Amino acid sequence: MSSYLSKAMQRTLVCLLAVMAILYRQGDLKYTPGGTARTNNNYFRYSYRDNGKMKHVHIPGGNTSSPFAQMHWEEVQRLVRSGASPKYIVQTIKNWSS
């Protein structure tokens, strides 16, 4: 990266680019619960890096065919495109659950 960016800005940019790459890979937009789950439904999740670790947050509203889940997912995509921080996006998602 260019030397005119501070280390913190470089890390932020790398994290943002990683999140955007995840959001644009169709396979990572949805997930199917594993383990003992007895459903074939897919669900939306937001994935981001925090201190080098990949984290995932379930987007509430039901499975991917639910209008509520689709509305929430569109809002997450809008926040990412507008440049909102992962911390802000996660807090917004958590507010939907409460």
Steps between C-alpha positions, in 0.01 A plus 500: 500500500608858459719650767276807538236290680545441871522141624155527658350628175670219308353239736155658474522502122610135491209403729252694290626340180481155660140560608406629157658195337300274728178686430544469125572126502153353476592186694592703811180701516299208628568214733328181602511409869717200572512256785166354599287754312216326315435767242600555140443876525770757432552808714679831447806594702747787509866396501786728600854492640571600859864496612588264218222253581200440279173563682141439390176659621161350419265748335159461665172471318477134410630308201604657168149481356359719781425863406629614842833323454533639147426852627766468771752358254442789259561742787830326584608522136412872496707558816801321352477697176478827695825415681360437849738330741454129577447593866210730407348238269517231770337736753222577251436128446495436876245780544265318263504197730407691815 
